[in-house]
């Protein structure tokens, strides 16, 4: 046999083994991935979603209260009678270091 033919046979054999090993690894990876995802029972999932909904509603209510207080304070500050002008800032002094 010539050297080229031996090299071709070795390359095809190695390639086939590598392909088979890759398919086995991929199959095992997908099996493990499916095993790691335990599904929650429907009633537990419904309870969990209900708690999330209540939390979101409570948060929305608190955000609305905060924004209402902010609008109220902004209105009070805008309606304040004659605010004295801020004192003039002192002239900048450059000090040597």
C-alpha positions in Angstrom: 0.0 0.0 0.0 1.1 3.5 -0.7 1.7 6.0 2.0 -1.2 8.2 0.7 -3.7 5.4 0.9 -2.6 4.6 4.5 -2.9 8.2 5.5 -6.4 8.4 3.9 -7.6 5.3 5.8 -6.2 6.6 9.1 -7.8 10.0 8.5 -11.2 8.5 7.6 -11.1 6.2 10.7 -10.2 9.0 13.0 -12.8 11.3 11.6 -15.5 8.6 11.9 -14.5 8.0 15.6 -14.5 11.7 16.4 -17.9 12.1 14.8 -19.4 9.2 16.7 -17.9 10.5 20.0 -19.3 13.9 19.3 -22.8 12.5 18.7 -22.6 10.5 21.9 -21.5 13.5 23.9 -24.3 15.6 22.4 -26.9 12.9 23.2 -25.7 12.7 26.8 -25.7 16.5 27.1 -29.3 16.8 25.9 -30.4 14.0 28.3 -28.8 15.7 31.3 -30.3 19.0 30.3 -33.8 17.5 30.3 -33.2 15.8 33.7 -32.1 19.1 35.3 -35.4 20.8 34.7 -37.9 19.6 37.2 -41.4 20.7 36.3 -43.5 22.4 39.0 -47.0 21.0 39.6 -49.8 23.1 38.2 -51.2 24.1 41.6 -47.8 25.2 42.9 -47.1 27.2 39.7 -50.5 28.9 40.0 -49.8 29.8 43.7 -46.5 31.2 42.7 -47.9 33.3 39.9 -50.6 34.6 42.2 -47.9 35.8 44.7 -46.0 37.5 41.9 -49.1 39.3 40.8 -49.8 40.5 44.3 -46.2 41.7 44.6 -46.4 43.6 41.3 -49.7 45.2 42.3 -48.4 46.3 45.7 -45.2 47.7 44.0 -47.3 49.6 41.5 -49.4 51.1 44.2 -46.4 52.3 46.2 -44.8 53.8 43.1 -48.0 55.7 42.4 -48.0 57.0 46.0 -44.4 58.2 45.7 -45.1 59.9 42.4 -48.2 61.6 43.9 -46.1 62.8 46.8 -43.5 64.1 44.4 -46.1 66.1 42.4 -47.5 67.5 45.7 -44.1 68.7 46.9 -43.2 70.1 43.5 -46.5 72.1 43.6 -45.8 73.4 47.1 -42.3 74.4 46.2 -43.5 76.2 43.0 -46.2 78.1 44.9 -43.8 79.3 47.7 -43.9 83.1 48.1 -40.7 85.1 47.3 -37.8 82.9 47.8 -34.7 84.9 48.7 -31.9 84.9 46.2 -29.0 82.7 47.1 -26.0 84.5 48.6 -23.4 85.3 46.1 -20.6 82.8 46.2 -17.3 84.1 47.4 -14.7 84.9 44.9 -12.4 82.0 44.1 -9.1 82.1 45.8 -6.2 80.2 44.2 -3.9 78.8 46.8 -0.4 77.7 46.0 0.4 74.1 46.8 
